[in-house]
Amino acid sequence: VPIVYNEVEMDLSEATYVVFDVETTGLSAIYNDLIQVAASKMYKGNVIAEFDEFINPGHPLSAFTTELTGITDDHVKNAKPLEQVLQEFQEFCKDTVL
């Protein structure tokens, strides 16, 4: 699988880019769930916007997940569903370098 898609020549010091982090319930893309997406939109080394959403996985979190991430059921029980958060994150990242 390629690491870079739509590669273009550009001066990254002039680019608007997004750095992001995710938290999951485990390491399996098949059996585990995304429970948080956090990101900063950057321009010339400065944060110009932030994104931080918990995701409701539809089930209680395990003690392992809570211990590892610090995320509790209280954080996710009223959170948005995955599809909504991913759509919002995609819009946040529009016209940026990831």
C-alpha positions in Angstrom: 0.0 0.0 0.0 1.5 3.4 -1.0 2.2 5.8 1.9 1.8 8.9 -0.3 -1.3 9.6 -2.4 -1.6 12.6 -4.8 2.0 13.6 -4.3 2.8 17.1 -5.5 5.9 19.3 -5.3 5.3 21.9 -2.7 7.2 23.9 -0.1 5.8 22.5 3.1 6.8 25.6 5.0 4.1 27.4 3.0 1.5 24.5 3.2 -1.5 24.2 5.4 -1.2 20.8 7.0 -2.9 18.7 9.6 -1.3 16.6 12.3 -3.5 14.1 14.0 -3.7 11.3 16.6 -6.3 8.6 17.1 -7.2 6.5 20.1 -8.7 3.0 19.6 -10.0 0.1 21.7 -7.2 -2.1 20.5 -4.8 -2.7 17.6 -7.1 -4.7 15.3 -8.7 -2.8 12.4 -11.3 -5.6 12.2 -12.2 -6.2 15.8 -11.5 -2.8 17.5 -13.0 0.6 17.4 -11.9 4.2 16.9 -12.9 6.2 20.0 -11.2 9.6 19.5 -9.8 11.7 16.8 -7.7 14.8 17.7 -6.0 17.1 15.2 -4.3 20.5 14.8 -4.4 22.4 11.5 -1.1 24.2 11.1 0.2 27.0 8.9 3.8 28.3 9.1 4.3 26.4 12.4 1.2 27.9 14.1 -2.0 26.2 15.1 -4.8 27.8 13.2 -7.6 25.3 14.1 -8.2 22.3 16.3 -10.4 19.2 16.1 -11.1 16.9 19.0 -14.0 14.4 19.0 -14.8 11.3 21.0 -16.6 8.6 19.2 -19.3 6.4 20.7 -18.3 2.8 19.9 -21.7 1.4 20.8 -20.5 -0.7 23.7 -18.8 -0.2 27.1 -15.1 0.3 27.1 -12.9 -2.4 28.6 -10.8 -1.7 31.7 -7.7 -2.2 29.4 -8.8 0.5 27.0 -9.6 3.0 29.8 -6.2 2.2 31.6 -4.3 2.6 28.3 -6.0 5.7 26.9 -7.5 7.4 30.0 -10.8 7.5 28.1 -13.8 6.4 30.1 -17.4 5.4 29.2 -18.4 8.9 30.4 -16.3 10.4 27.6 -17.9 8.3 24.8 -21.5 7.4 25.9 -23.0 10.6 24.5 -20.4 11.1 21.7 -21.2 11.2 18.0 -21.2 8.1 15.9 -18.1 7.1 13.9 -19.5 8.1 10.5 -20.4 11.6 11.6 -17.0 12.2 13.2 -15.2 11.0 10.1 -17.2 13.2 7.8 -16.4 16.2 10.1 -12.8 15.3 10.2 -12.6 15.0 6.4 -14.1 18.4 6.1 -11.6 19.8 8.7 -8.8 18.4 6.6 -10.1 19.7 3.2 -7.4 21.4 1.1 -4.6 20.5 3.6 -1.6 18.1 3.6 -1.9 15.2 6.0 
